[in-house]
């Protein structure tokens, strides 16, 4: 077997690659290791296998067979590279370490896009079909089989939960934000001394040794102005109406109850009614008044109207590992430096020692490591000053290390959000293309199309590979002499030309179905005037035979 017989030609996306068959056997159980001439994509004329795949990725894949090292091309998107590896039957985990970080970047990007999809950050107006799709009513919507409640429910939901769905939804969104802001301002301002009214109590006292009595006014405390009560009544009436409507028309009540913002809204509204009830019953409770601080958390309701707040919250969620490391190192440093400063201040005589215990040193260490420095506690000895300097430097380094990671996560979320907002919402669908089969004529095939295809391939050999045609003919000459080739029930005999020049005619076989098999008898080289007998069809053709029989006699 010659060196040429050990080679194989692979045409991938129009780019021809040539390698040894033994090279493709290096990685077993892959597509390239199982190449045979019986495959449909093998072209016996050009003696090559055609694959309609990405040629740039295949160059790296073929290099993997040659060298055993799989590198990632930087000009190809990660998912495309994974699809190509899956097609060729290769494992993506075999990517070299030098390319692994670049290759896995797309996975982080896909996770980020998945999170952004869950956040629902689209500010474009959703179509009615998209709204009905959330309620699993898209089929009924398209067919028009909707009840009155099924028509109204999604539209009411869009008014309260989709601020960009319509002008009415925008108005309700503005009203909701207005009541949130007014409620927060009212909750804060009613604690100001100038906004509170003194509580005056009339006290009657009897004089000692005398039947007469006197009365006096005594200030027993303060309470918010009465106007704040009416403001909170109006705001909480809106919040009650809003949460009831949203609960009724939601597409998933389980998801509605599990949402943290809805839980905060419900608890804050409930605390107002409990506070109002206990106040009227004159059974005020300090604990319940303290729990009313949850009303300030209504600010998180603004996340439904602000994509930036959603991104910020999920940035902290995505940076949970870095934040936990930050807290761990801070706690570790606080405990160590609190103990050091306690014993450092006791080494020398110090009558103004502020560190009477290690718990007191914990407060100083927290203030120093976070670079706040209130100054209420400070070391007085030289050893204590040295420990304080180390504590401050350690705090700066500890806090500075994870902060860039958190900032980069926010920048990544925000940049992807901006990119998604600029993408077109509707894209052209790419339909799968089936393999085109030649049309069958009355005699079992369209010979003009088949012959045209054979001529084009022969012309390609002539123009692009001048020596390939002669080698092909010589090889066919050697294979067909005194042999019998299969065909679909017809035989072709070749004779010498009238001028006495004999030769074996090249047989070009079309690689198609058995019913569409056809042959073309070409003129041998150096015998341009050769004449041949016409092809005779047998009386009993073998229909459906897998191969064609052509008997060539020399």
C-alpha positions as CSV (number, residue, x, y, z in Angstrom):
1,X,0.0,0.0,0.0
2,X,1.4,3.3,-1.1
3,X,1.6,6.5,1.0
4,X,-1.3,8.0,-1.1
5,X,-3.6,5.1,-0.2
6,X,-3.0,5.9,3.5
7,X,-4.2,9.4,3.1
8,X,-7.8,10.8,3.5
9,X,-9.2,14.0,2.3
10,X,-11.8,15.9,4.4
11,X,-13.7,18.8,3.0
12,X,-15.1,20.8,5.9
13,X,-17.1,23.8,4.9
14,X,-15.3,24.1,1.6
15,X,-11.8,23.9,3.1
16,X,-10.0,20.7,2.2
17,X,-7.8,19.0,4.8
18,X,-5.6,16.0,4.1
19,X,-4.2,13.7,6.7
20,X,-3.3,10.1,7.3
21,X,-6.0,7.5,8.2
22,X,-3.8,6.4,11.1
23,X,-4.0,9.9,12.5
24,X,-7.8,9.7,12.7
25,X,-7.6,6.3,14.5
26,X,-5.7,7.9,17.5
27,X,-8.9,8.9,19.2
28,X,-11.4,6.0,19.0
29,X,-15.2,6.1,19.2
30,X,-15.3,9.4,17.4
31,X,-16.9,10.4,14.1
32,X,-13.6,10.7,12.2
33,X,-12.4,7.3,13.5
34,X,-15.3,5.5,11.8
35,X,-15.0,6.9,8.3
36,X,-15.8,4.4,5.5
37,X,-16.5,4.8,1.8
38,X,-20.1,3.6,2.4
39,X,-21.0,6.9,4.1
40,X,-23.4,9.1,2.2
41,X,-21.0,12.1,2.4
42,X,-18.2,10.3,0.6
43,X,-17.5,11.5,-2.9
44,X,-15.9,8.7,-4.9
45,X,-15.0,11.0,-7.8
46,X,-13.1,13.6,-5.7
47,X,-12.2,10.8,-3.2
48,X,-13.1,13.0,-0.2
49,X,-15.6,13.2,2.7
50,X,-17.7,16.4,2.9
51,X,-18.9,17.9,6.2
52,X,-20.9,21.0,6.3
53,X,-19.4,22.2,9.5
54,X,-17.4,25.2,10.8
55,X,-13.9,25.0,9.1
56,X,-12.1,27.2,11.7
57,X,-13.1,24.9,14.6
58,X,-12.2,21.8,12.6
59,X,-8.6,23.0,12.1
60,X,-8.2,22.9,15.9
61,X,-10.0,19.5,16.1
62,X,-7.7,18.0,13.4
63,X,-4.7,19.4,15.2
64,X,-6.0,17.6,18.3
65,X,-5.8,14.3,16.4
66,X,-2.3,15.1,15.3
67,X,-0.8,16.4,18.6
68,X,-3.2,15.2,21.3
69,X,-3.7,18.8,22.5
70,X,-7.1,20.5,22.1
71,X,-6.9,24.3,22.0
72,X,-9.7,26.8,21.9
73,X,-9.9,29.3,19.0
74,X,-10.4,32.8,20.3
75,X,-12.5,33.9,17.3
76,X,-15.3,31.4,18.0
77,X,-18.1,31.7,20.5
78,X,-18.0,29.1,23.3
79,X,-21.4,27.4,22.6
80,X,-20.5,27.0,18.9
81,X,-17.3,25.3,19.9
82,X,-19.2,23.0,22.2
83,X,-21.6,22.1,19.4
84,X,-18.8,21.3,17.1
85,X,-17.1,19.1,19.7
86,X,-20.3,17.3,20.3
87,X,-20.8,16.7,16.5
88,X,-17.3,15.2,16.1
89,X,-17.8,13.1,19.3
90,X,-15.1,14.8,21.4
91,X,-15.1,15.8,25.1
92,X,-15.0,19.5,25.9
93,X,-13.1,18.7,29.2
94,X,-10.0,17.9,27.1
95,X,-9.3,21.6,26.4
96,X,-5.8,22.5,27.4
97,X,-5.3,24.5,30.7
98,X,-3.9,27.5,28.8
99,X,-7.3,27.9,27.0
100,X,-9.6,26.7,29.8
101,X,-10.3,30.1,31.4
102,X,-11.0,31.7,28.0
103,X,-13.2,28.7,27.0
104,X,-15.3,28.7,30.2
105,X,-16.0,32.4,30.1
106,X,-19.2,31.8,28.0
107,X,-20.5,29.5,30.8
108,X,-20.4,32.4,33.3
109,X,-22.0,34.6,30.7
110,X,-24.8,32.1,30.2
111,X,-25.4,31.9,33.9
112,X,-25.6,35.7,34.1
113,X,-28.1,35.8,31.2
114,X,-30.2,33.2,33.0
115,X,-30.3,35.3,36.1
116,X,-31.2,38.4,34.1
117,X,-34.1,36.4,32.4
118,X,-35.4,35.6,35.9
119,X,-35.2,39.2,37.0
120,X,-37.5,40.3,34.1
121,X,-35.7,43.5,33.4
122,X,-37.4,44.2,30.1
123,X,-38.7,47.8,29.9
124,X,-40.3,47.3,26.5
125,X,-44.1,47.0,26.2
126,X,-45.0,43.3,26.2
127,X,-47.5,42.0,23.7
128,X,-50.9,40.6,24.7
129,X,-49.7,37.2,23.6
130,X,-46.8,37.4,26.0
131,X,-49.1,38.4,28.9
132,X,-51.5,35.6,28.2
133,X,-48.6,33.2,27.9
134,X,-47.7,33.8,31.6
135,X,-51.2,32.4,32.4
136,X,-50.8,29.4,30.0
137,X,-53.6,30.8,27.9
138,X,-51.8,31.4,24.6
139,X,-53.6,28.6,22.8
140,X,-57.0,29.8,23.9
141,X,-56.0,33.4,23.1
142,X,-55.0,32.5,19.6
143,X,-58.2,30.4,19.0
144,X,-60.4,33.0,20.8
145,X,-61.9,30.5,23.3
146,X,-61.5,32.7,26.4
147,X,-64.1,33.3,29.1
148,X,-64.8,36.8,30.4
149,X,-62.6,36.3,33.5
150,X,-59.8,34.8,31.4
151,X,-59.8,37.9,29.3
152,X,-59.9,40.4,32.2
153,X,-57.6,38.6,34.7
154,X,-54.3,38.9,32.6
155,X,-55.1,42.6,31.8
156,X,-55.6,43.5,35.5
157,X,-52.4,41.7,36.4
158,X,-50.5,43.6,33.7
159,X,-51.9,46.9,35.2
160,X,-50.4,46.2,38.6
161,X,-47.3,44.1,37.8
162,X,-46.2,45.2,34.4
163,X,-45.5,49.0,34.6
164,X,-44.6,49.2,30.9
165,X,-47.5,47.3,29.5
166,X,-49.8,50.3,29.0
167,X,-50.4,53.9,29.9
168,X,-52.8,52.8,32.7
169,X,-50.1,50.5,34.1
170,X,-47.7,53.5,34.2
171,X,-50.2,55.6,36.1
172,X,-50.8,52.9,38.7
173,X,-47.0,52.4,39.0
174,X,-46.5,56.2,39.6
175,X,-49.4,56.2,42.2
176,X,-47.9,53.2,44.0
177,X,-44.4,54.8,44.2
178,X,-46.0,58.0,45.4
179,X,-47.7,56.3,48.3
180,X,-44.5,54.4,49.2
181,X,-42.5,57.6,49.4
182,X,-45.3,59.4,51.4
183,X,-45.5,56.5,53.8
184,X,-41.8,56.4,54.4
185,X,-41.6,60.2,54.9
186,X,-44.6,60.1,57.3
187,X,-43.0,57.2,59.3
188,X,-39.7,59.2,59.6
189,X,-41.2,62.7,60.3
190,X,-43.5,61.7,63.0
191,X,-40.5,60.9,65.2
192,X,-39.2,64.5,65.0
193,X,-39.8,66.5,68.2
194,X,-41.2,69.5,66.3
195,X,-43.8,67.1,64.6
196,X,-45.0,65.7,67.9
197,X,-47.8,67.0,70.2
198,X,-47.3,66.9,74.0
199,X,-49.6,64.8,76.0
200,X,-51.1,66.9,78.9
201,X,-52.6,65.2,81.9
202,X,-54.8,67.0,84.5
203,X,-53.7,66.0,88.0
204,X,-55.7,66.9,91.0
205,X,-54.0,67.1,94.4
206,X,-55.5,67.6,97.8
207,X,-53.7,69.8,100.3
208,X,-52.5,68.2,103.5
209,X,-54.6,69.2,106.5
210,X,-57.1,71.0,104.4
211,X,-60.2,69.9,102.7
212,X,-59.4,72.0,99.6
213,X,-57.7,70.5,96.5
214,X,-55.8,71.9,93.6
215,X,-55.2,70.7,90.1
216,X,-52.3,71.0,87.8
217,X,-51.3,70.2,84.2
218,X,-48.5,67.8,83.7
219,X,-46.7,66.7,80.5
220,X,-46.6,63.0,80.5
221,X,-45.1,62.5,77.0
222,X,-45.5,63.2,73.3
223,X,-47.4,61.6,70.5
224,X,-47.3,62.2,66.7
225,X,-49.6,64.8,65.2
226,X,-53.0,63.6,64.3
227,X,-52.4,64.4,60.6
228,X,-49.8,61.6,60.4
229,X,-52.5,59.1,61.4
230,X,-54.8,60.1,58.5
231,X,-51.9,60.1,56.1
232,X,-51.0,56.5,57.1
233,X,-54.7,55.5,56.9
234,X,-54.8,56.6,53.3
235,X,-51.5,55.0,52.3
236,X,-52.3,51.7,54.0
237,X,-55.7,51.7,52.4
238,X,-54.0,51.8,49.0
239,X,-51.5,49.1,50.0
240,X,-54.3,46.9,51.2
241,X,-56.2,47.3,48.0
242,X,-53.1,46.7,45.9
243,X,-52.0,43.5,47.6
244,X,-55.5,42.0,47.5
245,X,-55.9,42.7,43.8
246,X,-52.5,41.4,43.0
247,X,-53.1,38.2,45.0
248,X,-56.5,37.6,43.2
249,X,-55.2,38.1,39.7
250,X,-51.7,36.6,40.0
251,X,-50.9,33.6,37.7
252,X,-49.2,31.7,40.6
253,X,-50.3,32.3,44.1
254,X,-47.6,30.1,45.5
255,X,-44.9,32.2,43.8
256,X,-46.7,35.3,45.0
257,X,-46.6,34.2,48.6
258,X,-43.0,33.2,48.3
259,X,-41.8,36.6,46.9
260,X,-39.9,38.5,49.7
261,X,-41.3,41.9,48.6
262,X,-44.9,40.6,48.9
263,X,-44.1,39.2,52.4
264,X,-42.7,42.6,53.5
265,X,-45.7,44.4,52.1
266,X,-48.1,42.1,53.9
267,X,-46.3,42.2,57.3
268,X,-46.0,46.0,57.1
269,X,-49.7,46.5,56.3
270,X,-50.6,44.0,59.1
271,X,-48.5,45.9,61.6
272,X,-50.4,49.1,60.9
273,X,-53.7,47.5,61.6
274,X,-52.5,45.9,64.8
275,X,-51.0,49.2,66.0
276,X,-54.2,50.9,65.2
277,X,-56.3,48.3,67.0
278,X,-54.1,48.3,70.2
279,X,-54.0,52.1,70.2
280,X,-57.8,52.3,70.2
281,X,-58.0,49.7,73.0
282,X,-55.3,51.7,74.9
283,X,-53.1,48.6,75.0
284,X,-50.0,49.9,73.4
285,X,-47.1,47.5,73.1
286,X,-43.5,48.7,72.8
287,X,-42.5,45.5,71.0
288,X,-45.2,46.0,68.4
289,X,-44.2,49.6,68.0
290,X,-40.6,48.4,67.4
291,X,-41.8,45.9,64.8
292,X,-43.5,48.7,62.9
293,X,-40.0,49.6,61.7
294,X,-40.6,46.9,59.0
295,X,-42.7,49.5,57.2
296,X,-39.4,51.2,56.2
297,X,-38.7,48.0,54.2
298,X,-41.4,49.0,51.8
299,X,-38.6,50.7,49.9
300,X,-37.8,47.3,48.5
301,X,-41.1,47.5,46.6
302,X,-39.4,50.0,44.4
303,X,-37.4,47.1,42.9
304,X,-40.5,46.2,40.9
305,X,-40.2,49.6,39.2
306,X,-36.4,50.0,39.1
307,X,-34.2,47.5,37.1
308,X,-31.1,49.1,38.8
309,X,-32.2,48.1,42.3
310,X,-32.8,44.5,41.0
311,X,-29.3,44.4,39.6
312,X,-27.8,45.7,42.8
313,X,-29.6,43.1,45.0
314,X,-28.6,40.2,42.8
315,X,-25.1,41.5,42.7
316,X,-24.9,40.9,46.4
317,X,-26.4,37.5,45.9
318,X,-23.9,36.6,43.2
319,X,-21.1,38.0,45.5
320,X,-22.2,36.0,48.5
321,X,-18.9,34.0,48.6
322,X,-16.8,37.1,48.5
323,X,-18.9,38.8,51.2
324,X,-18.7,35.7,53.4
325,X,-14.9,35.7,53.1
326,X,-14.8,39.4,53.9
327,X,-16.9,38.9,57.1
328,X,-14.8,35.9,58.1
329,X,-11.5,37.7,57.8
330,X,-13.0,40.8,59.6
331,X,-14.2,38.6,62.5
332,X,-10.8,36.9,62.7
333,X,-8.9,40.2,62.7
334,X,-11.3,41.8,65.2
335,X,-10.9,39.0,67.7
336,X,-7.1,38.9,67.3
337,X,-6.5,42.6,67.6
338,X,-9.0,43.0,70.5
339,X,-6.9,40.5,72.5
340,X,-3.6,42.1,71.5
341,X,-4.7,45.6,72.4
342,X,-6.0,44.5,75.8
343,X,-2.7,43.0,76.8
344,X,-0.5,45.6,75.0
345,X,-2.1,48.4,77.1
346,X,-1.4,46.5,80.3
347,X,2.4,46.0,79.6
348,X,3.2,49.6,80.6
349,X,1.7,51.7,83.4
350,X,-1.3,53.5,82.0
351,X,-3.7,55.3,84.3
352,X,-6.0,56.3,81.4
353,X,-6.4,52.7,80.1
354,X,-9.6,52.5,78.1
355,X,-9.3,48.8,77.4
356,X,-10.6,47.2,80.6
357,X,-11.6,44.0,78.9
358,X,-11.4,42.1,75.6
359,X,-15.1,42.9,74.8
360,X,-14.2,46.6,75.0
361,X,-11.4,45.9,72.6
362,X,-13.8,44.3,70.1
363,X,-15.6,47.6,69.6
364,X,-12.2,49.4,69.1
365,X,-11.0,46.7,66.6
366,X,-14.2,47.0,64.6
367,X,-14.0,50.8,64.4
368,X,-10.3,50.7,63.5
369,X,-10.4,47.9,60.9
370,X,-13.3,49.6,59.1
371,X,-11.2,52.8,59.1
372,X,-14.1,54.7,60.9
373,X,-12.2,55.8,64.0
374,X,-14.6,57.4,66.4
375,X,-11.8,58.3,68.8
376,X,-13.7,57.3,72.0
377,X,-11.1,54.6,72.7
378,X,-7.4,55.0,71.8
379,X,-4.2,53.3,72.8
380,X,-1.8,55.3,75.0
381,X,1.3,53.1,75.1
382,X,3.8,52.5,72.4
383,X,3.1,48.9,72.1
384,X,-0.6,49.7,71.9
385,X,0.0,52.2,69.2
386,X,2.0,49.6,67.2
387,X,-0.9,47.1,67.5
388,X,-3.3,49.9,66.4
389,X,-1.3,50.6,63.3
390,X,-1.2,46.9,62.3
391,X,-5.0,46.7,63.0
392,X,-5.7,49.7,60.7
393,X,-3.4,48.3,57.8
394,X,-4.9,44.9,58.1
395,X,-8.5,46.3,57.9
396,X,-7.7,48.3,54.8
397,X,-6.2,45.2,53.0
398,X,-9.0,42.9,54.2
399,X,-11.8,45.2,53.0
400,X,-10.1,46.2,49.7
401,X,-9.5,42.7,48.4
402,X,-13.1,41.5,47.8
403,X,-14.6,44.9,46.9
404,X,-13.3,44.8,43.3
405,X,-14.9,41.4,42.8
406,X,-18.3,42.8,43.9
407,X,-17.8,45.9,41.7
408,X,-16.9,43.7,38.7
409,X,-20.0,41.6,39.2
410,X,-22.2,44.7,39.2
411,X,-20.5,46.0,36.1
412,X,-21.1,42.6,34.4
413,X,-24.8,42.4,35.3
414,X,-25.3,46.0,34.3
415,X,-23.4,45.7,30.9
416,X,-25.4,42.5,30.0
417,X,-28.6,44.3,30.9
418,X,-27.8,47.2,28.6
419,X,-26.8,44.8,25.8
420,X,-30.0,42.8,26.2
421,X,-32.1,45.9,26.1
422,X,-30.6,46.8,22.6
423,X,-31.2,43.4,21.1
424,X,-34.1,43.0,18.7
425,X,-37.1,41.2,20.3
426,X,-38.0,39.3,17.2
427,X,-35.4,37.5,15.1
428,X,-35.6,35.5,12.0
429,X,-36.1,31.8,12.6
430,X,-33.7,29.5,10.9
431,X,-35.4,26.4,9.7
432,X,-33.6,23.1,9.5
433,X,-32.7,22.2,5.9
434,X,-33.1,18.7,4.7
435,X,-30.8,17.1,2.2
436,X,-31.9,17.8,-1.4
437,X,-32.5,14.6,-3.3
438,X,-32.5,14.5,-7.1
439,X,-35.8,14.5,-8.8
440,X,-36.9,11.2,-10.3
441,X,-38.0,11.1,-13.9
442,X,-40.1,8.6,-15.7
443,X,-37.2,6.2,-16.0
444,X,-36.2,6.3,-12.4
445,X,-34.1,9.5,-12.3
446,X,-33.3,12.9,-13.8
447,X,-30.2,12.1,-15.8
448,X,-29.7,15.7,-16.9
449,X,-29.2,16.8,-13.2
450,X,-27.0,13.8,-12.4
451,X,-24.9,14.3,-15.5
452,X,-24.6,18.0,-14.8
453,X,-23.3,17.3,-11.3
454,X,-20.8,14.8,-12.6
455,X,-19.6,17.2,-15.2
456,X,-19.1,20.0,-12.6
457,X,-17.1,17.7,-10.4
458,X,-15.0,16.5,-13.3
459,X,-14.4,20.1,-14.3
460,X,-13.4,20.9,-10.7
461,X,-10.8,18.1,-10.9
462,X,-9.5,19.4,-14.3
463,X,-9.1,23.0,-13.2
464,X,-8.2,22.7,-9.6
465,X,-6.2,19.5,-9.6
466,X,-4.7,19.0,-13.1
467,X,-2.9,15.7,-12.3
468,X,-5.8,14.3,-10.3
469,X,-7.9,13.4,-13.3
470,X,-5.2,11.3,-15.0
471,X,-4.4,9.5,-11.7
472,X,-8.1,8.8,-11.3
473,X,-8.5,7.4,-14.8
474,X,-5.4,5.2,-14.3
475,X,-6.8,3.9,-11.1
476,X,-10.2,3.2,-12.6
477,X,-8.4,1.6,-15.6
478,X,-6.5,-0.8,-13.2
479,X,-9.6,-1.6,-11.2
480,X,-12.0,-2.2,-14.1
481,X,-9.8,-4.4,-16.3
482,X,-11.3,-7.9,-16.4
483,X,-13.6,-7.1,-13.4
484,X,-17.3,-6.8,-13.0
485,X,-18.9,-3.8,-11.3
486,X,-22.4,-3.7,-9.9
487,X,-25.2,-1.7,-11.6
488,X,-29.0,-1.6,-11.7
489,X,-29.6,-4.1,-14.4
490,X,-27.7,-2.7,-17.4
491,X,-24.4,-3.5,-19.0
492,X,-21.9,-1.3,-20.9
493,X,-19.3,-2.8,-23.3
494,X,-16.4,-0.8,-24.5
495,X,-14.7,-1.5,-27.8
496,X,-11.8,0.0,-29.6
497,X,-12.3,2.9,-31.9
498,X,-12.4,2.5,-35.7
499,X,-9.0,3.9,-35.9
500,X,-7.6,1.0,-34.0
501,X,-6.9,2.7,-30.7
502,X,-8.2,0.7,-27.8
503,X,-8.6,1.8,-24.3
504,X,-10.8,1.4,-21.2
505,X,-13.4,4.1,-21.0
506,X,-13.6,5.9,-17.6
507,X,-16.8,5.1,-15.8
508,X,-18.2,7.9,-13.7
509,X,-20.7,6.5,-11.2
510,X,-23.2,8.8,-9.6
511,X,-23.3,8.1,-5.8
512,X,-27.1,8.2,-5.4
513,X,-30.0,5.8,-4.7
514,X,-30.2,2.6,-6.6
515,X,-33.2,3.6,-8.5
516,X,-31.5,6.8,-9.6
517,X,-28.2,5.1,-10.6
518,X,-26.7,6.3,-13.8
519,X,-23.4,6.0,-15.6
520,X,-21.6,8.2,-18.0
521,X,-19.1,6.9,-20.5
522,X,-16.4,9.4,-21.2
523,X,-13.9,9.5,-24.0
524,X,-10.5,8.1,-23.0
525,X,-7.5,10.3,-23.3
526,X,-5.6,10.4,-26.6
527,X,-8.5,8.8,-28.4
528,X,-10.8,11.8,-29.2
529,X,-12.5,9.9,-32.1
530,X,-13.4,6.8,-30.2
531,X,-16.8,5.3,-30.8
532,X,-18.7,3.1,-28.4
533,X,-21.8,0.9,-28.4
534,X,-24.8,2.3,-26.7
535,X,-25.7,1.1,-23.3
536,X,-28.2,-1.8,-23.4
537,X,-30.7,-2.2,-20.5
538,X,-31.3,-5.8,-19.4
539,X,-34.8,-7.1,-19.7
540,X,-35.0,-8.0,-16.0
541,X,-33.6,-5.0,-14.1
542,X,-32.9,-5.6,-10.4
543,X,-35.0,-2.8,-8.9
544,X,-34.0,-1.6,-5.5
545,X,-30.6,-3.3,-5.7
546,X,-28.1,-1.5,-3.4
547,X,-25.4,-1.4,-6.1
548,X,-25.1,-1.1,-9.9
549,X,-23.5,-3.7,-12.2
550,X,-21.4,-2.5,-15.1
551,X,-19.6,-5.1,-17.0
552,X,-16.5,-3.8,-18.8
553,X,-14.8,-5.9,-21.4
554,X,-11.5,-5.0,-22.9
